[in-house]
Amino acid sequence: MLISNPPSSGVNHLLAALPPEDSARISPHLTLAPLRARQVLYKRDEPLKQVFFPARSLCSLLLTMEDGASAEIAVVGPEGVVGVEIALGLRSAACDAVVQVAGEGYAFVMNADVFRREIARQGMFGVLVQNYARAFVGFVTQSVACNALHSVEARCCRWLLHAHDRLATSELPLTHDLLSAMLGVRRPTVTLVLNDLT
């Protein structure tokens, strides 16, 4: 299903930063596809066939263990691209990618081979993606440190701020269950933290 008229308020900032000539070249290779909450974009170890440039939405990258427990390792929204590991040379997904909040409800989708080809051109698209990939690695590194050293309260506030920035709204359609899963804590803990914040 394609969306013919995306909302004007939704944009992917990485794509919006492209010069007009680069944008014109890659636009025919982008498909506008709907997003829905809890949609799995890809699973760990699956071949990466597409990358997703979300509009105003929130996607989680999750590492799922053999016992079924999972932990969020990063969030991606309109600032970036889901599937950036392709830019780092990977051909299979390093983790699961799931839409947590659909927000505007769509993403721009590009075939992985086209994505690789555009990066190899070493034009502005490749520069922007490589810069994002470096920032993303830094973000994941910081997240590991924060998850190990900070309290649940601080981690919850950090997650809420990430959601606020990516969704561009103060009304966050989040449940206590979702927050508990993203923070790796029990639901009652999230309830206590949120009660303290209100």
For each residue, the residues with C-beta under 8 A, 3 or more apart:
1: 33 34
2: 31 32 33
3: 6 32 33 34 105 106
4:
5:
6: 3 10 32 55 104 106
7: 10 55 104
8:
9: 56 104 168
10: 6 7 55 56 78 103 104 106
11: 15 16 55 56 78
12: 15 16 53 54 55 78 81 107 108
13: 16 17 78 79 80
14: 17 18 53 79 80 81 128 129 132
15: 11 12 18 23 26 30 53 108
16: 11 12 13
17: 13 14 128
18: 14 15 22 23 26 124 125 128
19: 22 23 124
20: 23 24
21: 24 25
22: 18 19 25 26 123 124 125
23: 15 18 19 20 26 27
24: 20 21 27
25: 21 22 28
26: 15 18 22 23 29 30 110 114 118 125
27: 23 24 30
28: 25
29: 26 110 111 114 118
30: 15 26 27 53 108 109 110
31: 2 108 109 110
32: 2 3 6 106 107 108 109
33: 1 2 3 52 106 107 108 109
34: 1 3 105 106
35: 39 54 57 99 102 103 105 106 107
36: 39 99 102 105
37: 99 100 101 102
38: 98 99 100
39: 35 36 98 99 102
40: 43 96 97 98
41: 52 59 82 83 97 98 99
42: 46 48 49 50 83 93 96 97
43: 40 46 93 96
44: 63 64 93 94 95 96
45: 92 93
46: 42 43 92 93
47: 91 92 93
48: 42 51 83 85 86 90 91 92 93 112
49: 42 111 112
50: 42 83 109 110 111 112
51: 48 81 82 83 84 86 109 110 112 115
52: 33 41 59 81 82 83 97 107 108 109
53: 12 14 15 30 80 81 82 107 108 109 110
54: 12 35 57 58 59 76 77 78 80 82 103 107
55: 6 7 10 11 12 78 103 104 105 106 107 108
56: 9 10 11 77 78 103 104 166 167 168
57: 35 54 77 78 99 101 102 103 104 105 106 107 166 167
58: 54 75 76 77 99 100 101 103 162 163 166 167
59: 41 52 54 75 76 77 82 97 98 99 100
60: 72 74 75 76 97 98 100 182
61: 72 73 74 75 76 82 95 96 97
62: 70 71 72 73 95 96 97 98
63: 44 70 71 73 95 96
64: 44 68 69 70 95 96
65: 68 69 70
66:
67:
68: 64 65
69: 64 65
70: 62 63 64 65 96 181
71: 62 63 184
72: 60 61 62 75 181 182 183 184
73: 61 62 63 95 140 143 144
74: 60 61 136 139 140 143
75: 58 59 60 61 72 100 159 162 163 166
76: 54 58 59 60 61 79 80 81 82 84 97 136
77: 54 56 57 58 59 80 103 162 165 166 167
78: 10 11 12 13 54 55 56 57 166
79: 13 14 76 132 166
80: 13 14 53 54 76 77 84 132 136
81: 12 14 51 52 53 76 84 129 132
82: 41 51 52 53 54 59 61 76 97 107
83: 41 42 48 50 51 52 86 93 97 112 115
84: 51 76 80 81 87 88 129 132 133 136
85: 48 88 90 93 94
86: 48 51 83 89 90 91 112 115 116 119
87: 84 115 119 129 130 133
88: 84 85 133
89: 86
90: 48 85 86 93 94
91: 47 48 86
92: 45 46 47 48
93: 42 43 44 45 46 47 48 83 85 90 96 97
94: 44 85 90
95: 44 61 62 63 64 73
96: 40 42 43 44 61 62 63 64 70 93
97: 40 41 42 52 59 60 61 62 76 82 83 93
98: 38 39 40 41 59 60 62
99: 35 36 37 38 39 41 57 58 59 102
100: 37 38 58 59 60 75 174 178 182
101: 37 57 58 163 167 172 173 174
102: 35 36 37 39 57 99 105
103: 10 35 54 55 56 57 58 77 166 167
104: 6 7 9 10 55 56 57
105: 3 34 35 36 55 57 102
106: 3 6 10 32 33 34 35 55 57
107: 12 32 33 35 52 53 54 55 57 82
108: 12 15 30 31 32 33 52 53 55
109: 30 31 32 33 50 51 52 53
110: 26 29 30 31 50 51 53 114 115
111: 29 49 50 114 115
112: 48 49 50 51 83 86 115 116
113: 116 117
114: 26 29 110 111 117 118
115: 51 83 86 87 110 111 112 118 119 129
116: 86 112 113 119 120
117: 113 114 120 121
118: 26 29 114 115 121 123 125 126 129
119: 86 87 115 116 122 125 126 129 130
120: 116 117 126
121: 117 118 125 126
122: 119 126 127
123: 22 118 126 127
124: 18 19 22 127 128
125: 18 22 26 118 119 121 128 129
126: 118 119 120 121 122 123 129 130
127: 122 123 124 130 131
128: 14 17 18 124 125 131 132
129: 14 81 84 87 115 118 119 125 126 132 133
130: 87 119 126 127 133 134
131: 127 128 134 135
132: 14 79 80 81 84 128 129 135 136
133: 84 87 88 129 130 136 137
134: 130 131 137 138
135: 131 132 138 139
136: 74 76 80 84 132 133 139 140
137: 133 134 140 141
138: 134 135 141 142
139: 74 135 136 142 143
140: 73 74 136 137 143 144
141: 137 138 144 145
142: 138 139 145 146
143: 73 74 139 140 146 147
144: 73 140 141 147 148
145: 141 142 148 149
146: 142 143 149 150 154 155 158
147: 143 144 150 155 184
148: 144 145
149: 145 146
150: 146 147 154 155 158
151: 154 155
152: 155 156 183 185 189 190 193
153: 156 157 193 196 197
154: 146 150 151 157 158
155: 146 147 150 151 152 158 159 183
156: 152 153 159 160 179 183 190 193 194 197
157: 153 154 160 161 197
158: 146 150 154 155 161 162
159: 75 155 156 162 163 179 182 183
160: 156 157 163 164 172 174
161: 157 158 164 165
162: 58 75 77 158 159 165 166
163: 58 75 101 159 160 166 167 172 174
164: 160 161 167 168 169 170 172
165: 77 161 162 168
166: 56 57 58 75 77 78 79 103 162 163
167: 56 57 58 77 101 103 163 164 172
168: 9 56 164 165
169: 164 172
170: 164
171:
172: 101 160 163 164 167 169
173: 101
174: 100 101 160 163 178 179
175: 178 179
176: 179 180 187 190 191 194
177: 180 181 187
178: 100 174 175 181 182
179: 156 159 174 175 176 182 183 190 194
180: 176 177 183 185 186 187 189 190
181: 70 72 177 178 184
182: 60 72 100 159 178 179
183: 72 152 155 156 159 179 180 189 190
184: 71 72 147 181
185: 152 180 189 190
186: 180 189 190
187: 176 177 180 190 191
188: 191 192
189: 152 180 183 185 186 192 193
190: 152 156 176 179 180 183 185 186 187 193 194
191: 176 187 188 194 195
192: 188 189 195 196
193: 152 153 156 189 190 196 197
194: 156 176 179 190 191 197 198
195: 191 192 198
196: 153 192 193
197: 153 156 157 193 194
198: 194 195
